[in-house]
Amino acid sequence: MVAVADAHSRYYSEDVRAMAPYTIGLLIAPAADHVDLYHRKELIPFDKLDEFFTKNLV
């Protein structure tokens, strides 16, 4: 799961993670708000996303 640090809805992702029957990852993009990941590419943690997809989509 990916959430942004300054989103008012961040707690939804944190709640889902806490209630999941198995361990899931939650990546928090720092210094971003709800709409930043639509147009501020420098805030998207591409390295972490690449690492996740490379590991899990073999």
Residue, then its C-alpha position, 0 to 999 in steps of 0.5 A: m500500500v502507498a499513502v502520503a504523509d500529509a493526506h487527511s485519509r492516511y489513517y485509512s491505510e494505517d487502519v487497513r494495515a493494522m487489520a490485515p490478517y497477514t503482514i502487508g507493507l505500507l509505504i509513506a511518501p514523505a512531504a506529500d499531500h493527497v494530490d501531489l502524487y498525480h503531478r509531482k513526480e519527484l515525490i513518488p518513491f520510484d526506487k521503493l516501488d521498483e524494488f517491490f515489483t521486482k521482488n514480487l512480480v517475478 
